[in-house]
């Protein structure tokens, strides 16, 4: 099995970029230092952001993969999608 060098380089660059972003974000100091403030967004989440977050939670990877599986196996008519 041959290794695809450009793909490997791309993956390495991607993960290094994620590492650098994580390190930079980890060094920034919290304004309040309160974990609840961070996890709950200050209990001040707009309606649009809340709806998009809820939708992203519902339409996850399992939903997308399951939809593709049902469409491939049974056809579009049996695919239940919004």
C-alpha positions in Angstrom: 0.0 0.0 0.0 1.5 3.3 -1.1 1.3 6.4 1.0 -0.2 9.5 -0.6 2.4 12.1 0.4 0.4 15.3 -0.4 -2.5 13.9 1.6 -0.3 13.0 4.5 1.3 16.5 4.4 -2.2 18.1 4.4 -3.3 16.1 7.4 -0.2 16.9 9.3 -0.6 20.6 8.5 -4.2 20.5 9.5 -3.5 18.9 12.9 -0.6 21.3 13.6 -2.9 24.2 12.9 -5.5 22.8 15.3 -2.8 22.3 17.9 -1.6 25.9 17.5 -5.1 27.3 17.7 -5.7 25.3 20.9 -2.5 26.5 22.5 -3.3 30.1 21.6 -6.8 29.8 22.9 -5.6 28.0 26.1 -3.3 30.9 26.9 -5.9 33.5 26.8 -7.3 34.4 30.1 -11.0 34.3 31.0 -12.5 37.6 31.9 -14.5 36.1 34.8 -12.8 32.8 35.2 -16.2 31.2 35.9 -16.8 27.8 34.3 -20.6 28.3 34.3 -20.2 31.5 32.4 -18.2 29.7 29.7 -20.4 26.6 29.4 -23.8 28.4 29.5 -22.8 31.4 27.4 -23.8 33.7 30.3 -27.4 32.4 30.0 -27.8 34.9 27.2 -28.1 32.9 24.0 -29.9 34.5 21.1 -32.8 32.8 19.5 -31.1 32.2 16.1 -28.0 30.7 17.7 -30.1 28.5 20.0 -32.1 27.2 17.1 -28.9 26.5 15.0 -27.3 24.8 17.9 -30.3 22.6 18.5 -30.5 21.7 14.8 -26.8 20.9 14.7 -27.4 18.6 17.6 -30.2 16.8 15.9 -28.6 16.5 12.5 -25.4 14.9 13.5 -23.1 12.4 11.8 -25.3 9.4 12.6 -28.4 11.0 11.1 -26.5 11.9 7.9 -24.9 8.5 7.6 -28.2 6.7 8.4 -30.0 8.8 5.7 -27.4 7.9 3.1 -27.6 4.2 4.1 -31.4 4.1 3.8 -31.4 6.0 0.5 -28.8 3.6 -0.9 -30.6 0.5 0.4 -34.3 1.3 -0.1 -34.4 4.4 -2.3 -35.4 8.0 -1.9 -39.0 7.2 -1.2 -38.2 5.6 2.1 -35.9 8.3 3.3 -37.5 10.3 6.1 -35.8 13.7 6.1 -37.1 17.2 6.8 
